[in-house]
Amino acid sequence: MKKVGVVLCVLLWTVGIVAGAVSICDYKSPETSLTDARLSLSYRYYDDAATEGIEANSGRFAADYDQLYGSPNYAYSITGSAELSLNDFMPAGWLGQAGATFRYYPMEDSLLFAFGDMQATVATGQLRPGVEVRFGGGWGRFYDVTPMAKAMRMQRELFDLGVLSNDLSDDVLMAIAGIIGRAIEYETVKDLVADIETLVEADTAVELDAQATLTLEEIVQQAGDDRQCGWAVQAGIGYELIDPFGNPQNIIVAGSADAAFAFGPDDQIKVYADASGPFDILNEHTLSAGASYEVAISGDTTFIADYALQQVKPLGADPNLSHAADFSLSFDLGGADILLQVALTRDAAAPGWSLDISVSAAMDLL
């Protein structure tokens, strides 16, 4: 176990860092490594023997992947999303985008970076996928703030247990997050929690009991609730490896903006926008944008909303615009899991929005 003096030094080091109420995004992780993936599939088939034909034979498939790594001198991200509508077990409409970005920071912990990336898009109405490579510069960083989210959950759980009557000080919350962020330095979780106990007891003059200690251990080991904060804007030039409409490849200009925020330990917001095209970008371009929001309404209920937009504008032709929105609410009811999903999609050639509503349930019988 690390000595108490080490922990107290950590606490003193954080004094004066945080002014006013600390927020989850005030924490800056020395290294970031986050991966998130989601998959959903629904299909409905209904044939009424009393009528001719099949009443319903359609469905949808959706997938999202997001990987982020960041260190003082470099960072990379890999993202992808896909939305596929099915009719008679055959693809009827699709929308997808994927990208890989590498950022090099010439000065440690600075916001200025040089980048190289590859972007790909596919949508209903395109003859083929569009693929581009780009190089340029930008400004911004992303940080893993999961340790601060866990520190805030600890404070909330200690309130619920009746251990705390007042908020922990901002300095103590920041110090707890710092300890969680350096978990790899500890031989055991118990050693890490012991240091957190020392901070809490020194700040509150309350001795934590066995139940409180067990709660802290459970929060430290929780997985699947990663949080990130930050932003980045970048611009540069590139080249079309594949033109989505079979036109000759062009040198392109490109720019993008990404941001991620968390208002508390239970929610996450991500937004992005990306545009590229030749120098006459207003008349010929590819535009992608999207947003996602996830919030744990309670320990057993989670709400997730995703939206994606993609527009491909060929030179001298009308733009092809596709949308996809997905809303889901999941309930963990002890022995059963219930999922409510609402999906809205609009392909480039569709006259209006398609609506898909589904409810599913699963139960462990043994």
C-alpha positions in Angstrom: 0.0 0.0 0.0 1.3 3.5 -0.8 2.1 5.7 2.2 -0.5 8.2 3.3 2.1 10.9 2.8 2.1 10.3 -1.0 -1.7 10.7 -1.1 -1.5 13.9 0.9 1.1 15.3 -1.5 -1.3 14.6 -4.3 -4.0 16.5 -2.5 -1.7 19.5 -1.9 -0.6 19.4 -5.5 -4.1 19.9 -6.6 -4.8 22.9 -4.3 -5.5 26.0 -6.4 -5.9 24.1 -9.7 -9.7 24.2 -9.6 -11.5 27.5 -9.1 -15.2 27.4 -8.3 -17.3 24.2 -8.7 -15.3 21.5 -10.5 -16.9 20.0 -13.6 -16.2 16.7 -15.1 -14.4 18.2 -18.1 -11.9 20.0 -15.8 -10.0 16.8 -15.4 -7.2 16.2 -17.9 -6.0 12.6 -18.3 -2.3 12.1 -19.0 -3.2 9.4 -21.5 -6.5 8.6 -23.2 -7.6 5.2 -24.5 -11.3 4.7 -25.1 -13.3 2.3 -27.3 -17.1 2.2 -27.7 -19.2 0.0 -30.0 -22.9 -0.5 -30.4 -25.0 -2.8 -32.6 -28.7 -3.0 -33.2 -30.8 -5.2 -35.5 -34.6 -5.5 -35.9 -36.8 -7.3 -38.4 -40.5 -7.8 -38.7 -42.3 -10.4 -40.8 -46.1 -10.8 -40.7 -48.3 -12.8 -43.1 -52.0 -12.7 -42.4 -53.6 -15.8 -43.9 -56.9 -13.9 -44.2 -55.4 -11.5 -46.8 -53.4 -11.6 -49.9 -49.7 -10.8 -49.8 -47.3 -10.2 -46.9 -48.3 -7.4 -44.6 -44.8 -6.7 -43.2 -41.3 -7.9 -44.3 -38.8 -5.3 -43.4 -36.1 -4.3 -40.9 -33.0 -2.3 -40.2 -29.4 -2.8 -39.0 -27.3 -0.1 -37.3 -23.7 -0.2 -36.0 -21.4 2.4 -34.5 -17.7 2.2 -33.6 -15.5 4.8 -31.9 -11.9 4.4 -30.8 -9.8 7.2 -29.4 -6.2 7.2 -28.2 -4.3 10.3 -27.0 -0.9 11.0 -25.5 1.2 14.2 -25.0 2.7 14.0 -28.5 0.3 12.1 -30.7 -3.3 10.9 -30.9 -5.4 8.8 -33.3 -9.1 8.0 -33.7 -11.0 5.4 -35.7 -14.7 5.9 -36.2 -17.4 4.3 -38.2 -21.2 4.1 -38.5 -23.6 2.3 -40.7 -27.4 2.3 -41.2 -29.0 -0.3 -43.4 -32.7 -0.7 -44.1 -34.0 -4.1 -45.4 -37.0 -5.1 -47.4 -37.8 -8.7 -48.3 -34.5 -9.6 -46.7 -32.6 -7.4 -49.2 -30.9 -4.0 -48.7 -33.2 -1.2 -49.6 -31.3 1.8 -48.4 -28.0 2.5 -46.7 -25.9 5.3 -45.1 -22.4 4.8 -43.8 -19.2 6.7 -43.0 -15.8 5.7 -41.6 -12.6 7.6 -40.9 -9.2 7.2 -39.4 -7.2 10.2 -38.2 -3.6 10.5 -36.8 -2.6 13.8 -35.1 1.0 14.8 -34.2 1.5 17.4 -31.5 5.0 18.9 -31.9 4.9 20.3 -28.4 3.8 18.1 -25.5 0.3 19.0 -24.2 -0.1 21.8 -26.7 -3.3 22.1 -28.8 -1.6 22.7 -32.1 -1.3 19.6 -34.3 -0.5 18.3 -37.8 -2.8 15.5 -39.1 -3.2 12.9 -41.8 -6.5 11.0 -42.3 -8.6 8.9 -44.5 -12.4 9.3 -44.9 -14.9 7.1 -46.6 -18.7 7.6 -47.2 -21.4 5.5 -48.8 -25.1 6.2 -49.2 -28.1 5.3 -51.3 -27.9 7.0 -54.7 -24.0 6.9 -54.9 -22.6 4.8 -57.6 -19.7 3.7 -55.4 -18.1 4.6 -52.0 -16.3 7.9 -51.8 -12.7 7.7 -50.4 -10.4 10.6 -49.6 -6.9 11.1 -48.0 -6.1 14.4 -46.4 -3.2 16.2 -44.7 -3.1 19.5 -42.8 -3.2 21.1 -39.4 -5.6 21.9 -36.6 -6.2 22.9 -33.0 -7.6 20.9 -30.0 -7.4 17.8 -27.9 -9.6 15.1 -26.4 -9.3 13.7 -22.9 -10.5 10.7 -21.0 -12.6 12.0 -18.1 -13.8 8.7 -16.9 -11.8 9.0 -13.6 -13.6 12.2 -12.8 -17.0 10.6 -13.6 -16.1 7.8 -11.2 -15.1 10.3 -8.5 -18.4 12.0 -8.9 -20.3 8.7 -8.7 -18.4 7.9 -5.5 -19.5 11.2 -3.9 -23.2 10.5 -4.9 -23.1 7.0 -3.6 -21.6 8.1 -0.3 -24.4 10.6 0.0 -27.0 7.9 -0.6 -25.3 5.7 2.1 -25.6 8.6 4.5 -21.8 8.8 4.9 -21.6 12.4 3.5 -23.7 15.4 4.5 -21.8 17.9 2.4 -20.1 17.8 -1.0 -16.4 16.8 -1.1 -14.2 19.8 -1.8 -13.2 20.3 -5.5 -9.6 19.6 -4.7 -10.5 16.2 -3.2 -12.6 15.3 -6.2 -9.8 16.2 -8.5 -7.3 14.2 -6.4 -9.6 11.2 -6.3 -9.8 11.3 -10.1 -6.1 11.6 -10.3 -5.7 8.4 -8.2 -8.2 6.5 -10.4 -6.4 7.7 -13.5 -3.2 6.2 -12.2 -4.7 2.8 -11.4 -2.0 1.0 -13.2 0.5 2.1 -10.6 -1.3 0.2 -7.9 -0.8 -3.5 -7.2 -4.4 -4.0 -6.1 -7.7 -2.2 -6.2 -7.7 -2.3 -2.4 -4.5 -0.3 -2.2 -6.0 2.3 -4.6 -9.3 2.5 -2.6 -7.3 2.9 0.6 -5.7 6.1 -0.7 -9.2 7.3 -1.7 -10.5 6.6 1.8 -7.6 8.6 3.3 -8.6 11.6 1.1 -12.3 11.4 1.9 -11.8 10.9 5.7 -9.3 13.8 5.8 -11.8 16.1 4.1 -14.9 15.0 6.0 -13.6 13.8 9.4 -15.9 10.8 8.9 -14.6 7.2 9.0 -15.8 5.1 6.1 -17.3 1.7 7.1 -17.1 -1.6 5.2 -20.1 -0.9 3.1 -18.8 2.4 1.9 -15.4 0.8 1.1 -17.0 -1.9 -0.9 -19.0 0.7 -2.8 -15.8 2.6 -3.7 -14.3 -0.7 -5.0 -17.3 -1.5 -7.2 -17.2 2.0 -8.8 -13.4 1.8 -9.5 -13.9 -1.6 -11.3 -17.0 -0.5 -13.2 -16.6 -0.8 -17.0 -18.6 0.4 -20.0 -19.3 4.0 -18.8 -16.4 5.8 -20.4 -16.6 9.5 -20.7 -14.6 12.0 -22.8 -14.3 15.7 -23.2 -12.6 18.0 -25.7 -12.8 19.4 -29.2 -10.7 19.7 -32.4 -11.0 21.7 -35.6 -8.8 20.9 -38.6 -8.4 21.9 -42.2 -6.1 20.9 -45.1 -5.9 19.5 -48.6 -6.3 16.0 -49.9 -7.0 13.8 -52.9 -10.0 11.7 -54.0 -8.9 8.1 -54.2 -12.5 7.1 -55.4 -15.1 9.6 -56.6 -18.6 8.5 -55.4 -20.1 9.3 -58.8 -17.4 7.9 -61.0 -16.0 11.3 -62.0 -12.2 12.0 -62.3 -10.3 12.3 -59.0 -9.6 15.8 -57.8 -7.4 17.6 -55.4 -9.7 18.7 -52.6 -9.9 21.0 -49.7 -11.3 19.7 -46.4 -12.3 20.8 -43.0 -13.9 19.1 -39.9 -14.9 19.9 -36.3 -15.5 17.4 -33.5 -16.5 17.9 -29.9 -17.4 15.8 -26.9 -18.9 16.9 -23.6 -20.3 15.4 -20.4 -22.4 17.5 -18.1 -22.1 14.9 -15.3 -21.0 11.3 -14.7 -24.2 9.8 -16.3 -24.3 11.5 -19.8 -22.2 12.0 -22.9 -22.7 14.2 -25.9 -20.7 13.9 -29.2 -21.0 16.0 -32.3 -19.1 16.1 -35.6 -19.1 17.8 -39.0 -16.9 17.2 -42.0 -16.9 18.8 -45.4 -14.7 18.3 -48.5 -14.6 19.1 -52.1 -12.6 20.6 -55.0 -11.7 24.3 -54.9 -15.3 25.0 -56.1 -16.5 23.4 -52.9 -19.9 25.2 -52.9 -20.9 23.5 -56.2 -19.3 20.1 -55.6 -18.8 18.6 -52.1 -19.3 15.8 -49.6 -20.8 16.8 -46.3 -21.2 14.6 -43.2 -22.5 15.6 -39.8 -24.0 13.9 -36.8 -24.6 13.9 -33.1 -25.2 11.4 -30.3 -26.4 11.7 -26.8 -26.4 9.0 -24.1 -27.7 9.3 -20.5 -28.3 6.9 -17.7 -31.7 7.9 -16.4 -31.3 5.5 -13.5 -29.2 2.6 -12.6 -31.5 0.4 -14.7 -32.6 2.7 -17.6 -30.5 4.2 -20.4 -31.5 6.5 -23.2 -29.5 6.8 -26.4 -30.1 9.1 -29.4 -28.1 9.2 -32.6 -28.4 11.3 -35.7 -26.4 11.2 -39.0 -26.7 13.4 -42.1 -24.8 12.9 -45.3 -25.0 15.0 -48.5 -23.1 14.4 -51.7 -23.3 17.2 -54.3 -22.0 16.3 -57.7 -21.0 19.1 -60.0 -23.9 20.4 -62.1 -26.4 18.0 -60.4 -28.8 18.1 -57.4 -27.4 17.0 -54.1 -28.1 13.5 -52.7 -29.2 14.0 -49.1 -29.7 11.1 -46.6 -30.7 11.2 -42.9 -30.8 8.6 -40.1 -32.0 9.0 -36.6 -32.3 6.4 -33.9 -33.7 6.6 -30.4 -33.6 3.8 -27.9 -34.6 3.3 -24.3 -33.4 0.2 -22.5 -34.7 -1.1 -19.2 -33.0 -3.7 -17.0 -35.8 -5.2 -14.9 -33.9 -7.6 -12.9 -34.5 -10.9 -14.7 -35.6 -9.2 -17.9 -34.2 -6.7 -20.4 -36.6 -4.5 -22.4 -35.6 -2.3 -25.3 -37.7 0.3 -27.0 -36.4 1.6 -30.3 -37.6 4.3 -32.7 -35.8 4.8 -36.0 -36.3 7.5 -38.6 -34.5 7.2 -42.0 -34.7 9.1 -45.2 -32.8 8.1 -48.3 -31.8 10.4 -51.1 -34.6 9.2 -53.4 -37.3 8.8 -50.8 -40.2 11.2 -50.8 -40.4 11.3 -46.9 -39.2 9.7 -43.7 -39.5 6.0 -42.9 -40.6 5.1 -39.4 -39.6 1.9 -37.6 -40.8 1.3 -34.0 -39.8 -1.9 -32.2 -40.1 -3.3 -28.7 -38.1 -6.3 -27.6 -37.6 -8.3 -24.4 -35.2 -10.9 -23.2 -35.2 -13.0 -20.0 -32.8 -15.4 -18.4 -34.7 -18.5 -17.4 -31.9 -20.3 -15.6 
